[in-house]
């Protein structure tokens, strides 16, 4: 009798996991989107990269004071790189987080 109850509970857990699993990526993206910060580039010729590591393809160069949307919870393969969007060109990519600052200056 106990075995039947245990099996019933396990089946119920699996059913709930199957129902909720497709919603998980949406929940993660929405949580990351809520953590957006407005920041500014600190330096000239800062590389906005397609991939989050030092060898990633350079999409464009950014300059001191450029405004960006900074997503601090989304990292590249190198955790020094964070995902962001350059406001002026609407380009998304990765930048070494050392080259951002919170104030315009």
N, C-alpha and C positions, 0 to 999 in steps of 0.2 A: 504494500500500500504506500509506504514512504517513497519507494522508488518511482511509483507513478506520479506522485506530487513533484518530486525533483525533476523528472523528465518534463512534466508540464511547465514548470518554471523555466527550464532551460529553453524549451521551444518558444515560450513567450518572450524571453530575452532576445533570442535570435530574430524573431519576427519584428520586434521593436527596432533592433539594429538595422535590419534590412529596410525598414520604412524610413528611418532617420538618416541613413548613410548618404543618400543623394543630396541632402540639404547641407551637409558638412562643409563642402568647399565654399558655398555661398556665405555661410556663417563666418568662416575664416576671412574671406575677402572683405565682408562688411565690417568686421572687427578691425581689420587693418586700415580700412578707409576712414574709420572714425579717429584714428591716431594721426591724421595729417597735420603737419605743422607748416606755417609759412616761414621760410628761412631765406638766407642770402648767401651768395658765393663769396668766399674769402680768398681772393687771389686772382691772378690773371692767367688765362690759358688753361683753366681747370677742365679736365677731360670728362665729358659725359659719355659713358660707355654703354654699349649694347648688352654686354655681360658684366657681371659684378666681380671682376678680378683685374689685376694689372695688365694682363694680356688681352683683355676684351676689346673688341672693335670700337674705335673712337667715332661717335656719331657727330659730335660738334664740340667746339671749345666755348667755355663760359668765362665771364670776366667779373672782376670785383664789383659787388653790389647787385648782380643779377638776381632777380627774385625767383624762388623755386618753391614747389610744393614738396615737402620732405615726408617720406613714409618711414619713420624710424623702426618699424617692426618688420620691414621686408628687407632681407639681406641678400647679397649676392653669394657666390660660392666662397668668397673671402669676406668674413664678417666685418671687415673694415669698410666695405662698400654698402651703401644703402640706396634704395630705389627712390627716385624723385622725378618730377616733371619741371622742365624749364618753362616758365610762364610765357616768355616772349615768343617762343617758337612752338609751344605745346608738345615738345619732344620728351618722351619718357626714357629713362635710362638709369644707370648706376654711377654714383660719384663717391669717392673716398670721403667718409664723413668728417675727416679732419679739415676739409675745405668748405665747410658750411658754418654759418654763425646765425644766431637768433635775432640780432638787431641789424638795422640797415646801416648804421655807423654814424 
